[in-house]
Amino acid sequence: MQPSGNLHIGNYLGALKNWVRIQNDYECIFCIVDLHAITAYQDPAQLRAKIREIAALYLAAGIDPKVSTVMVQSAVPAHSELAWMLTCVTPVGWLERMTQYKMKAAKQESVSDGLLQYPVLMAADILLYQAGIVPVGEDQSQHLELTRDIAQRFNSLYGDTFVVPDTSLPTVGARVMGLNDPTQKMSKSETAANHAVGLLDAPDKIRKTIMRATTDSNPAVDFEGAGPGVLNLLSIYQAFAEVSDQEIKDRFTGMRYGDLKKTVAEIVISRLEPFQERYRKIVSEPGYLEDVLREGARRVEPIANQTVATVKERMGLYS
């Protein structure tokens, strides 16, 4: 995840919760991608603070640094070095076709070369560790396909070098939509009021945001004709409560929207309360986060450096 914006319940239910679930089944590396964040201007002091915040949120969510690796992208220079070498084998046309690049470029008068090269850096993040599986949602599937294409192109040019990552992804979490616009995925870059519930939001703010969520013209929950806003609220409740579809229908059929919102707000508050308590404890412990991140970089650097050394040898570079 990028250390920009504020992580919200969509990030937790869609990714973090799943990462915690799979960390004992795979050898996991969870990266804070600060080099990706600077494709748009970031205030330096705020970026440093956000890196610590994201690391603490990873740990508060349940990622165990004794089991998994938690590290910062820029702390391992091999990410940047491999990205340049992969850039040199990646056709520009592949990058210009990327949906996220086209969407972001359309909103700006000019874009940095970093935004165009963003997917190559992401490919480097994956290929650097010979990753077999990447637990991302559908919105990142095009980037993963590009990673596969880059790996296969490099392998065809220079010999078998990279593991081509599997596109059969582990089950991803709930897809949470914006509370103000349930047709759009909840985004931490969105600044509109009442769009998202932040993981560190106070209970009163959480309650206020959810009570203002968009619903539809029906007076009460009707599963046959429910609009996207109502379905989003039900999905949020179900993801936090971890109950079946039938239990959701039994509980909410016919419930008026005011009561639905109150019920969703209460479960979100109750589930985030211990999460926030763990976060406060983590950030208050002097030197703990720095030790976790330093150890994470130390643990993965030999893997990363070996990959870079192999790539340089295959390409004929001096080393």
CORHUTA-V113797 format. One record per residue. N is the residue number from 1. PSI is psi as a letter, one per 20 degrees, with the letter a starting at -180 (999 if undefined). OMEGA is omega in whole degrees, -180 to 180 (NA if undefined). D_FIRST is the distance of its C-alpha to the first C-alpha in Angstrom with 2 decimals. Layout:
BEGIN
n=N psi=PSI omega=OMEGA d_first=D_FIRST
n=N psi=PSI omega=OMEGA d_first=D_FIRST
END
This chain:
BEGIN
n=1 psi=q omega=178 d_first=0.00
n=2 psi=q omega=175 d_first=3.79
n=3 psi=m omega=177 d_first=6.52
n=4 psi=q omega=-176 d_first=8.62
n=5 psi=a omega=-179 d_first=10.47
n=6 psi=p omega=177 d_first=10.87
n=7 psi=q omega=-175 d_first=9.10
n=8 psi=a omega=-176 d_first=11.89
n=9 psi=h omega=175 d_first=13.79
n=10 psi=g omega=176 d_first=12.49
n=11 psi=h omega=-179 d_first=8.96
n=12 psi=g omega=-177 d_first=11.17
n=13 psi=h omega=-177 d_first=13.82
n=14 psi=h omega=-176 d_first=12.00
n=15 psi=f omega=-171 d_first=9.50
n=16 psi=g omega=-179 d_first=9.72
n=17 psi=h omega=179 d_first=13.48
n=18 psi=h omega=178 d_first=13.74
n=19 psi=g omega=179 d_first=11.90
n=20 psi=h omega=-177 d_first=14.45
n=21 psi=h omega=-174 d_first=17.15
n=22 psi=i omega=-170 d_first=16.81
n=23 psi=h omega=178 d_first=16.27
n=24 psi=i omega=-180 d_first=20.06
n=25 psi=i omega=-178 d_first=20.70
n=26 psi=r omega=169 d_first=18.72
n=27 psi=o omega=-167 d_first=18.05
n=28 psi=q omega=171 d_first=14.31
n=29 psi=o omega=179 d_first=11.95
n=30 psi=o omega=-170 d_first=8.52
n=31 psi=q omega=171 d_first=6.90
n=32 psi=o omega=-166 d_first=5.38
n=33 psi=m omega=-178 d_first=5.85
n=34 psi=h omega=177 d_first=8.43
n=35 psi=h omega=175 d_first=10.78
n=36 psi=h omega=-177 d_first=9.03
n=37 psi=h omega=-174 d_first=9.08
n=38 psi=j omega=169 d_first=12.81
n=39 psi=i omega=168 d_first=13.84
n=40 psi=q omega=-176 d_first=14.81
n=41 psi=p omega=174 d_first=16.65
n=42 psi=p omega=173 d_first=15.08
n=43 psi=p omega=-173 d_first=17.59
n=44 psi=g omega=-179 d_first=17.54
n=45 psi=g omega=180 d_first=18.31
n=46 psi=h omega=179 d_first=15.79
n=47 psi=g omega=179 d_first=12.96
n=48 psi=g omega=179 d_first=14.28
n=49 psi=h omega=-179 d_first=14.50
n=50 psi=h omega=177 d_first=10.97
n=51 psi=g omega=178 d_first=9.84
n=52 psi=g omega=-179 d_first=12.35
n=53 psi=g omega=-180 d_first=11.48
n=54 psi=g omega=179 d_first=7.92
n=55 psi=g omega=180 d_first=9.78
n=56 psi=h omega=178 d_first=12.57
n=57 psi=h omega=174 d_first=10.89
n=58 psi=g omega=-175 d_first=9.73
n=59 psi=h omega=179 d_first=13.39
n=60 psi=h omega=179 d_first=14.92
n=61 psi=h omega=178 d_first=13.65
n=62 psi=j omega=175 d_first=15.61
n=63 psi=p omega=-174 d_first=13.75
n=64 psi=o omega=-178 d_first=16.74
n=65 psi=i omega=175 d_first=16.50
n=66 psi=h omega=-179 d_first=20.00
n=67 psi=g omega=-177 d_first=18.99
n=68 psi=r omega=176 d_first=15.49
n=69 psi=p omega=174 d_first=14.05
n=70 psi=p omega=-174 d_first=11.36
n=71 psi=r omega=179 d_first=11.11
n=72 psi=p omega=-175 d_first=10.10
n=73 psi=g omega=-174 d_first=10.27
n=74 psi=i omega=178 d_first=13.17
n=75 psi=i omega=179 d_first=15.06
n=76 psi=n omega=-175 d_first=16.01
n=77 psi=h omega=-179 d_first=17.98
n=78 psi=h omega=177 d_first=18.43
n=79 psi=g omega=-179 d_first=15.16
n=80 psi=h omega=-178 d_first=16.90
n=81 psi=g omega=179 d_first=20.26
n=82 psi=h omega=-180 d_first=19.51
n=83 psi=g omega=179 d_first=17.77
n=84 psi=g omega=-179 d_first=21.12
n=85 psi=h omega=177 d_first=23.21
n=86 psi=h omega=176 d_first=21.39
n=87 psi=h omega=-175 d_first=21.72
n=88 psi=i omega=176 d_first=25.43
n=89 psi=j omega=-177 d_first=25.78
n=90 psi=o omega=178 d_first=23.70
n=91 psi=p omega=-180 d_first=25.95
n=92 psi=h omega=-180 d_first=25.02
n=93 psi=h omega=178 d_first=26.05
n=94 psi=h omega=-176 d_first=23.27
n=95 psi=h omega=-178 d_first=20.70
n=96 psi=i omega=179 d_first=22.75
n=97 psi=i omega=-177 d_first=22.78
n=98 psi=p omega=-174 d_first=19.04
n=99 psi=g omega=-178 d_first=18.81
n=100 psi=h omega=177 d_first=15.74
n=101 psi=g omega=-179 d_first=17.45
n=102 psi=h omega=-180 d_first=20.69
n=103 psi=g omega=-178 d_first=19.43
n=104 psi=h omega=-180 d_first=17.83
n=105 psi=h omega=-179 d_first=20.79
n=106 psi=h omega=-177 d_first=23.22
n=107 psi=i omega=-175 d_first=22.14
n=108 psi=q omega=178 d_first=22.66
n=109 psi=h omega=177 d_first=25.91
n=110 psi=q omega=-180 d_first=24.42
n=111 psi=q omega=179 d_first=21.18
n=112 psi=q omega=175 d_first=20.14
n=113 psi=h omega=178 d_first=20.48
n=114 psi=h omega=179 d_first=16.89
n=115 psi=h omega=178 d_first=15.91
n=116 psi=g omega=-176 d_first=18.33
n=117 psi=i omega=-179 d_first=17.15
n=118 psi=g omega=-178 d_first=13.39
n=119 psi=h omega=178 d_first=13.91
n=120 psi=g omega=176 d_first=15.99
n=121 psi=h omega=177 d_first=13.44
n=122 psi=h omega=176 d_first=11.14
n=123 psi=g omega=178 d_first=14.43
n=124 psi=g omega=178 d_first=15.03
n=125 psi=h omega=-176 d_first=11.90
n=126 psi=g omega=-173 d_first=13.37
n=127 psi=h omega=-179 d_first=17.03
n=128 psi=h omega=-177 d_first=17.06
n=129 psi=j omega=-180 d_first=17.00
n=130 psi=l omega=-176 d_first=19.18
n=131 psi=p omega=179 d_first=16.78
n=132 psi=h omega=-177 d_first=18.89
n=133 psi=q omega=180 d_first=16.51
n=134 psi=o omega=-176 d_first=12.95
n=135 psi=m omega=178 d_first=11.95
n=136 psi=r omega=178 d_first=10.58
n=137 psi=r omega=-177 d_first=12.42
n=138 psi=h omega=-178 d_first=15.23
n=139 psi=i omega=177 d_first=13.56
n=140 psi=j omega=-175 d_first=11.95
n=141 psi=h omega=179 d_first=15.26
n=142 psi=h omega=177 d_first=16.79
n=143 psi=h omega=179 d_first=14.30
n=144 psi=h omega=177 d_first=15.05
n=145 psi=h omega=177 d_first=18.69
n=146 psi=g omega=177 d_first=18.62
n=147 psi=g omega=178 d_first=17.32
n=148 psi=g omega=-180 d_first=20.29
n=149 psi=g omega=180 d_first=22.59
n=150 psi=g omega=180 d_first=21.74
n=151 psi=g omega=-179 d_first=22.27
n=152 psi=h omega=178 d_first=25.50
n=153 psi=g omega=179 d_first=26.72
n=154 psi=g omega=-180 d_first=26.26
n=155 psi=h omega=-179 d_first=27.97
n=156 psi=h omega=-180 d_first=30.79
n=157 psi=h omega=-169 d_first=31.36
n=158 psi=j omega=-179 d_first=31.14
n=159 psi=r omega=-175 d_first=31.58
n=160 psi=o omega=-175 d_first=29.50
n=161 psi=g omega=-174 d_first=26.57
n=162 psi=q omega=165 d_first=23.26
n=163 psi=p omega=176 d_first=22.49
n=164 psi=o omega=-173 d_first=21.75
n=165 psi=q omega=-177 d_first=18.83
n=166 psi=p omega=176 d_first=19.97
n=167 psi=i omega=175 d_first=19.28
n=168 psi=n omega=-169 d_first=20.53
n=169 psi=q omega=170 d_first=17.30
n=170 psi=q omega=-179 d_first=17.38
n=171 psi=p omega=178 d_first=17.99
n=172 psi=r omega=-177 d_first=15.01
n=173 psi=a omega=-177 d_first=15.23
n=174 psi=q omega=175 d_first=16.79
n=175 psi=o omega=-175 d_first=16.13
n=176 psi=p omega=-177 d_first=16.39
n=177 psi=r omega=179 d_first=17.99
n=178 psi=p omega=-179 d_first=18.58
n=179 psi=h omega=178 d_first=21.38
n=180 psi=h omega=179 d_first=23.16
n=181 psi=n omega=-175 d_first=22.87
n=182 psi=j omega=174 d_first=22.44
n=183 psi=i omega=-179 d_first=22.68
n=184 psi=q omega=179 d_first=19.20
n=185 psi=q omega=176 d_first=15.87
n=186 psi=p omega=-174 d_first=14.49
n=187 psi=p omega=179 d_first=12.10
n=188 psi=i omega=176 d_first=10.60
n=189 psi=i omega=-180 d_first=12.24
n=190 psi=p omega=-176 d_first=15.50
n=191 psi=j omega=-179 d_first=17.92
n=192 psi=q omega=180 d_first=20.83
n=193 psi=q omega=176 d_first=22.49
n=194 psi=k omega=179 d_first=22.09
n=195 psi=g omega=-171 d_first=19.21
n=196 psi=q omega=170 d_first=16.84
n=197 psi=o omega=180 d_first=17.21
n=198 psi=q omega=-179 d_first=14.88
n=199 psi=h omega=-180 d_first=14.24
n=200 psi=j omega=179 d_first=16.33
n=201 psi=q omega=176 d_first=18.94
n=202 psi=q omega=-179 d_first=22.54
n=203 psi=g omega=-179 d_first=24.63
n=204 psi=h omega=179 d_first=26.79
n=205 psi=h omega=178 d_first=23.98
n=206 psi=g omega=-178 d_first=22.50
n=207 psi=g omega=-179 d_first=26.04
n=208 psi=g omega=-179 d_first=26.75
n=209 psi=g omega=-178 d_first=23.72
n=210 psi=h omega=-180 d_first=24.50
n=211 psi=i omega=178 d_first=28.22
n=212 psi=j omega=-178 d_first=27.70
n=213 psi=q omega=177 d_first=25.76
n=214 psi=p omega=176 d_first=27.36
n=215 psi=c omega=176 d_first=29.61
n=216 psi=a omega=-173 d_first=32.64
n=217 psi=i omega=178 d_first=36.43
n=218 psi=q omega=-179 d_first=37.35
n=219 psi=h omega=-174 d_first=38.54
n=220 psi=r omega=-176 d_first=37.00
n=221 psi=p omega=176 d_first=34.69
n=222 psi=o omega=-173 d_first=36.16
n=223 psi=h omega=-180 d_first=34.09
n=224 psi=h omega=-175 d_first=36.20
n=225 psi=k omega=-177 d_first=35.53
n=226 psi=p omega=177 d_first=32.36
n=227 psi=r omega=-177 d_first=30.29
n=228 psi=h omega=179 d_first=26.52
n=229 psi=g omega=179 d_first=26.04
n=230 psi=g omega=179 d_first=28.03
n=231 psi=h omega=178 d_first=26.37
n=232 psi=g omega=178 d_first=22.92
n=233 psi=g omega=179 d_first=24.30
n=234 psi=h omega=179 d_first=25.85
n=235 psi=g omega=178 d_first=22.71
n=236 psi=g omega=179 d_first=20.84
n=237 psi=g omega=-177 d_first=23.87
n=238 psi=h omega=-179 d_first=24.14
n=239 psi=h omega=178 d_first=20.57
n=240 psi=h omega=-177 d_first=21.07
n=241 psi=h omega=-179 d_first=24.68
n=242 psi=l omega=178 d_first=24.22
n=243 psi=r omega=-176 d_first=27.59
n=244 psi=r omega=176 d_first=29.21
n=245 psi=g omega=-178 d_first=29.90
n=246 psi=h omega=178 d_first=33.52
n=247 psi=h omega=177 d_first=32.80
n=248 psi=g omega=179 d_first=30.84
n=249 psi=g omega=-179 d_first=33.84
n=250 psi=h omega=-176 d_first=36.33
n=251 psi=h omega=-167 d_first=34.73
n=252 psi=i omega=-180 d_first=33.84
n=253 psi=p omega=179 d_first=36.48
n=254 psi=i omega=-180 d_first=38.56
n=255 psi=p omega=179 d_first=36.53
n=256 psi=q omega=-171 d_first=36.65
n=257 psi=h omega=178 d_first=33.46
n=258 psi=g omega=179 d_first=33.87
n=259 psi=h omega=176 d_first=34.06
n=260 psi=g omega=-178 d_first=31.13
n=261 psi=g omega=178 d_first=28.90
n=262 psi=g omega=-179 d_first=30.30
n=263 psi=g omega=179 d_first=29.65
n=264 psi=g omega=-180 d_first=26.01
n=265 psi=g omega=-177 d_first=25.52
n=266 psi=g omega=-179 d_first=27.21
n=267 psi=h omega=177 d_first=25.18
n=268 psi=g omega=179 d_first=21.83
n=269 psi=g omega=-177 d_first=23.30
n=270 psi=h omega=179 d_first=24.74
n=271 psi=h omega=-179 d_first=21.62
n=272 psi=i omega=-178 d_first=19.44
n=273 psi=g omega=178 d_first=22.28
n=274 psi=h omega=176 d_first=21.97
n=275 psi=g omega=-179 d_first=18.16
n=276 psi=h omega=178 d_first=18.71
n=277 psi=g omega=176 d_first=21.57
n=278 psi=g omega=179 d_first=19.63
n=279 psi=g omega=-178 d_first=17.07
n=280 psi=h omega=179 d_first=20.13
n=281 psi=g omega=-179 d_first=21.72
n=282 psi=g omega=-176 d_first=18.85
n=283 psi=i omega=-179 d_first=18.57
n=284 psi=i omega=-178 d_first=22.37
n=285 psi=o omega=-175 d_first=23.00
n=286 psi=p omega=174 d_first=23.80
n=287 psi=i omega=-174 d_first=22.06
n=288 psi=g omega=-179 d_first=20.27
n=289 psi=g omega=-180 d_first=16.62
n=290 psi=h omega=179 d_first=17.83
n=291 psi=g omega=179 d_first=19.66
n=292 psi=g omega=-177 d_first=16.80
n=293 psi=h omega=178 d_first=14.63
n=294 psi=g omega=179 d_first=17.86
n=295 psi=h omega=178 d_first=18.85
n=296 psi=g omega=179 d_first=15.61
n=297 psi=g omega=-180 d_first=16.16
n=298 psi=h omega=-176 d_first=19.84
n=299 psi=h omega=-174 d_first=19.43
n=300 psi=i omega=-174 d_first=17.62
n=301 psi=g omega=179 d_first=19.35
n=302 psi=h omega=178 d_first=22.55
n=303 psi=g omega=-178 d_first=20.92
n=304 psi=g omega=-178 d_first=19.16
n=305 psi=h omega=179 d_first=22.40
n=306 psi=g omega=178 d_first=24.53
n=307 psi=g omega=180 d_first=22.71
n=308 psi=g omega=180 d_first=23.11
n=309 psi=g omega=179 d_first=26.72
n=310 psi=g omega=-180 d_first=27.45
n=311 psi=g omega=179 d_first=26.10
n=312 psi=g omega=178 d_first=28.17
n=313 psi=g omega=-180 d_first=31.18
n=314 psi=h omega=-177 d_first=30.92
n=315 psi=i omega=-179 d_first=30.69
n=316 psi=j omega=-180 d_first=33.55
n=317 psi=q omega=180 d_first=31.74
n=318 psi=p omega=176 d_first=33.26
n=319 psi=999 omega=NA d_first=31.82
END
